[in-house]
Amino acid sequence: MEMKFQLSYPDFDFSGRLHILGINRILNETAGYHSFQLGYAPEQLNPRGISWVLGKFIIRFEAPMPTTTDRFSNYYTVKTWRSGIKDIIAYRDYELFDDNNNTRLAVARADWILFDINKRVPLPLIDEIKNSYIDPIPPIVFDSSEFMSRIPIIDGEGDNRTTFKKDFTVNVSDIDGNLHANNLSYLRWILDPLPPEFLQKHQMVSMKITYAVEAKYNDNISTVIELTKSDNDNDNDNPITIHNIKRRADNKILTYASIKWNLR
């Protein structure tokens, strides 16, 4: 399945580069339309008391992001396909292309899980979905350590750590049809505590997110970020940020994220 897009002004960040929120918007749009064609979109499953929730998401960037000057002249293509199933997880892979120069900008993978809307618990994949996984397109190859490694729990404390924190409240505009926060809101909460100077200086290389517990309307949450060195301890230009989103009422971690960066 593939769809073409022209990007809009809100898809770009304050530096004029295509934002991860804009990327996720068009990835979600393409995947949603593909699911609808197959008969398994949320609006088709909801009458049966089930829907999809995102369990894990990873994206790797392969080229510099377009700028606002490109948005009127360039088209972008998203390709997506169902790349396999394992236990209760349905995998979906994505590619993002800049049609102007036929450059692959990014590749991504999402773990989707069926969800009981009333009991608020994950479900096994129903047989008709499992039996429909006949797509011949192979999955994108991600390094196993990149995709499977656990993101650590952090507390944002300690004199020798560079940390950032910010509090949020889950608003009506954050809620989707499953009556919990949508994944674009999580992306905002993950990134918003980072200062503009850091974002102006660095560009994202890859991002991995694990969604552990749902955030609901009026929840008060906090994002804690720790800035660490890259895999090369002598390299301070390519940092890694670790992000935990916690519910303040019980200190429960809702979401974990890890982002690799390099200098622009």
C-alpha positions in Angstrom: 0.0 0.0 0.0 1.3 3.5 -0.8 0.0 7.0 -0.6 1.4 10.4 -1.8 1.3 13.5 0.3 2.1 17.2 0.1 3.1 18.4 3.6 1.5 21.3 5.4 3.1 24.0 7.5 2.3 22.4 10.9 4.3 19.3 9.8 7.5 21.3 10.2 9.4 22.3 13.4 10.6 25.7 14.5 13.8 25.3 12.6 11.9 24.7 9.3 12.7 20.9 9.1 10.1 18.2 8.8 9.1 17.2 12.3 8.6 13.7 13.6 5.0 14.6 14.3 4.5 15.4 10.6 6.1 12.1 9.7 3.9 10.1 12.0 0.8 11.9 10.8 1.3 10.6 7.2 2.5 7.2 8.4 -0.7 6.8 10.5 -2.8 8.0 7.6 -1.4 5.5 5.2 -1.6 2.6 7.6 -5.1 3.6 8.6 -6.3 3.6 5.0 -4.6 0.2 4.3 -6.3 -1.3 7.4 -9.6 0.1 6.2 -9.1 -1.6 2.8 -8.4 -4.9 4.5 -11.5 -4.5 6.8 -9.6 -4.2 10.1 -9.5 -0.5 10.7 -10.6 0.7 14.2 -13.9 2.0 13.0 -14.6 -1.4 11.6 -13.5 -3.3 14.7 -15.1 -1.0 17.3 -18.6 -2.5 16.9 -17.1 -5.8 18.0 -15.7 -4.2 21.1 -12.1 -4.3 19.9 -9.5 -1.9 18.5 -5.8 -1.6 17.8 -3.3 -0.1 20.2 0.4 0.7 19.5 2.8 -1.3 21.6 6.2 -0.3 20.2 7.4 2.0 17.5 10.9 2.5 16.0 12.1 4.8 13.2 15.5 5.2 11.6 16.3 8.2 9.4 18.5 7.7 6.3 18.7 11.3 4.8 18.3 14.9 5.9 14.8 16.0 6.5 13.1 18.3 4.0 12.5 22.0 4.8 9.5 24.3 4.5 10.8 25.6 1.2 10.1 22.1 -0.3 6.5 21.8 0.9 4.8 23.4 -2.1 6.9 21.7 -4.8 7.6 18.3 -3.4 5.5 15.2 -3.0 6.3 12.4 -0.5 5.4 8.8 -0.7 4.7 6.5 2.2 4.8 2.7 1.6 3.4 0.4 4.3 2.8 -3.3 4.6 2.0 -6.0 7.2 5.4 -7.6 7.8 4.5 -10.5 10.1 2.9 -11.7 13.3 4.3 -13.1 16.5 2.1 -14.1 19.5 -0.3 -11.2 20.0 1.7 -8.7 17.9 1.0 -7.7 14.4 4.0 -6.0 12.8 3.7 -3.2 10.2 6.7 -1.7 8.4 6.9 1.7 6.6 9.1 3.5 4.2 9.1 7.3 3.5 10.4 8.6 0.2 11.1 12.1 -1.1 9.6 11.9 -4.7 11.6 14.9 -5.9 14.9 13.0 -5.8 13.7 9.4 -5.1 15.5 9.4 -1.8 14.4 7.1 1.0 14.2 9.4 4.0 13.2 6.9 6.8 12.1 3.4 7.6 9.9 2.4 10.5 8.2 -0.5 12.2 5.2 -0.6 14.6 3.9 -3.3 16.9 0.1 -3.3 16.8 -1.9 -5.2 19.4 -5.7 -5.9 19.6 -7.3 -4.3 22.6 -10.6 -5.0 24.4 -12.2 -1.6 24.6 -14.4 -2.4 27.6 -12.0 -4.5 29.7 -8.9 -2.3 28.7 -6.7 -5.4 28.2 -4.8 -6.8 25.2 -6.3 -9.6 23.2 -4.9 -12.5 21.1 -5.1 -11.8 17.4 -8.4 -13.1 16.0 -8.1 -16.0 13.5 -9.4 -14.0 10.5 -6.6 -11.4 11.0 -3.9 -14.1 11.5 -5.1 -16.0 8.4 -5.0 -12.9 6.3 -1.2 -12.4 6.7 -0.2 -13.4 3.2 1.7 -10.3 2.1 4.9 -11.4 0.3 6.9 -8.3 1.1 9.7 -9.1 3.6 10.2 -7.0 6.7 12.8 -4.2 6.9 15.9 -5.3 8.7 16.5 -3.6 12.0 19.4 -4.4 14.2 18.0 -6.7 16.9 19.7 -4.8 19.7 18.2 -1.6 18.3 14.7 -3.0 18.2 14.6 -5.4 21.1 16.8 -3.8 23.8 15.0 -2.5 26.9 14.8 1.3 27.5 16.0 2.0 31.1 14.0 3.5 33.9 15.3 6.9 35.0 14.6 9.2 37.8 16.1 12.5 36.6 18.1 12.8 39.7 21.9 13.0 40.3 24.4 15.8 40.1 26.4 14.4 37.2 23.5 13.9 34.8 22.0 16.4 32.4 18.2 16.1 32.8 15.1 17.8 31.6 11.6 17.6 33.1 8.2 19.0 32.2 4.6 18.4 33.4 1.6 17.9 31.3 -2.1 17.2 31.7 -4.0 14.9 29.3 -6.5 17.1 27.5 -9.6 16.3 25.4 -7.5 17.1 22.3 -5.1 14.3 23.2 -7.8 11.6 23.3 -8.5 9.3 20.4 -11.4 6.9 19.7 -10.1 4.4 22.2 -10.6 7.1 24.9 -6.9 7.3 25.7 -4.1 9.5 24.6 -3.1 9.2 20.9 0.4 8.5 19.8 1.0 12.0 18.4 0.4 13.4 21.9 2.9 11.0 23.3 5.5 12.3 20.8 4.9 15.9 21.9 5.3 14.9 25.5 8.5 13.0 24.7 10.1 15.9 22.9 8.8 19.1 24.4 11.0 19.1 27.5 14.1 19.3 25.3 15.3 23.0 25.0 15.3 24.7 21.6 19.1 25.1 21.6 19.5 21.3 21.7 16.9 20.7 18.9 18.4 23.5 16.8 21.9 21.9 17.1 20.9 18.2 16.7 18.9 16.1 14.3 17.3 12.7 15.1 19.0 9.6 13.9 16.6 7.0 15.3 13.8 6.8 17.9 12.4 3.9 19.7 9.2 4.1 21.9 7.6 1.5 24.1 4.0 2.2 25.1 3.4 0.4 28.4 0.3 1.9 30.1 -2.4 4.1 28.6 -2.8 7.7 29.6 -6.4 8.9 30.0 -8.2 12.2 30.1 -7.2 14.5 33.0 -4.2 12.4 34.0 -1.4 14.5 35.2 1.9 13.3 33.8 5.5 14.2 33.8 8.3 13.6 31.2 11.8 13.0 32.6 14.7 13.0 30.2 18.4 12.1 30.7 21.0 13.1 28.3 23.7 10.4 27.9 26.8 9.9 25.7 26.6 7.9 22.5 27.9 4.3 22.2 31.3 5.9 21.7 32.0 7.4 25.2 34.4 10.0 23.7 31.8 11.3 21.4 29.7 14.1 22.8 28.3 15.3 19.4 26.1 12.2 19.0 24.2 12.0 22.3 21.4 9.6 23.3 18.4 10.8 25.3 16.3 8.5 27.5 12.7 9.5 28.1 10.2 8.3 30.7 6.6 9.5 30.8 5.2 9.0 34.3 1.7 9.4 35.8 2.2 11.6 38.8 -0.6 10.1 40.9 1.1 6.8 41.3 4.5 7.3 39.6 3.6 4.6 37.1 5.8 4.7 33.9 3.4 5.0 30.9 5.9 5.3 28.1 9.7 4.7 27.5 11.6 6.3 24.7 15.2 6.3 23.5 16.5 8.7 20.8 19.9 8.9 19.1 21.0 12.2 17.8 23.8 13.7 15.7 24.9 17.3 14.9 23.0 19.0 12.1 
